[in-house]
Amino acid sequence: DVKVTQSSRYLVKRTGEKVFLECVQDMDHENMFWYRQDPGLGLRLIYFSYDVKMKEKGDIPEGYSVSREKKERFSLILESASTNQTSMYLCASSSARNQPQHFGDGTRLSIL
Amino acid sequence: GDSVTQMEGPVTLSEEAFLTINCTYTATGYPSLFWYVQYPGEGLQLLLKATKADDKGSNKGFEATYRKETTSFHLEKGSVQVSDSAVYFCALSDRDSSYKLIFGSGTRLLVRP
């Protein structure tokens, strides 16, 4: 089974802090994704990566950046956290275009 | 652009009732279609998938058939259990154009004993 592991289930940070969310997958997948999930808004794609050091903006990239230095790891960075970034963050990976994405358990991030 | 529309929830059923969650899509290419389930406090899990017209995906008693003529992929289960209470997401992936999944807004299912 594919395992996607997110480093924290719950995280509390203060406004203005730089926040790192880490995600690791163990199936040698090419593609990795970061989403945020908010009530009434469903899942929205922040960034994705289809190869090491490659990244593409999703639908809501503002206020975020990403890093993919190794194939198995994809980091989401909040450069200067704000309260409107309080949300559930989900990481996913897939083996190829048009294949199912496999999700981690999510990180519930609160910005105070 | 591509989109997925799901029926609004919550859907509340008694145990052993029949379940249908409607999902329709618009896509310019030939998408693959998926149903995901999210249990409370967890991430999304792939429930089933179908990659071409008339394919039927099935898993854990759930089924969905890829209907190109009606652009639909409705989720069904003959007899729900309390443990099926979760949020269900319909999604599509357009094989020609994108790495992305397009998700519906999700439908919450609550099954009462």
Boltz contact constraints between the chains, C-beta under 6 A:
constraints:
  - contact:
      token1: [A, 31]
      token2: [B, 99]
      max_distance: 6.0
  - contact:
      token1: [A, 42]
      token2: [B, 103]
      max_distance: 6.0
  - contact:
      token1: [A, 42]
      token2: [B, 105]
      max_distance: 6.0
  - contact:
      token1: [A, 42]
      token2: [B, 106]
      max_distance: 6.0
  - contact:
      token1: [A, 43]
      token2: [B, 103]
      max_distance: 6.0
  - contact:
      token1: [A, 45]
      token2: [B, 100]
      max_distance: 6.0
  - contact:
      token1: [A, 50]
      token2: [B, 99]
      max_distance: 6.0
  - contact:
      token1: [A, 90]
      token2: [B, 43]
      max_distance: 6.0
  - contact:
      token1: [A, 97]
      token2: [B, 99]
      max_distance: 6.0
  - contact:
      token1: [A, 98]
      token2: [B, 32]
      max_distance: 6.0
  - contact:
      token1: [A, 98]
      token2: [B, 93]
      max_distance: 6.0
  - contact:
      token1: [A, 98]
      token2: [B, 95]
      max_distance: 6.0
  - contact:
      token1: [A, 100]
      token2: [B, 34]
      max_distance: 6.0
  - contact:
      token1: [A, 100]
      token2: [B, 46]
      max_distance: 6.0
  - contact:
      token1: [A, 100]
      token2: [B, 49]
      max_distance: 6.0
  - contact:
      token1: [A, 101]
      token2: [B, 101]
      max_distance: 6.0
  - contact:
      token1: [A, 103]
      token2: [B, 43]
      max_distance: 6.0
  - contact:
      token1: [A, 103]
      token2: [B, 44]
      max_distance: 6.0
  - contact:
      token1: [A, 104]
      token2: [B, 43]
      max_distance: 6.0
  - contact:
      token1: [A, 105]
      token2: [B, 42]
      max_distance: 6.0
  - contact:
      token1: [A, 105]
      token2: [B, 43]
      max_distance: 6.0
  - contact:
      token1: [A, 106]
      token2: [B, 43]
      max_distance: 6.0
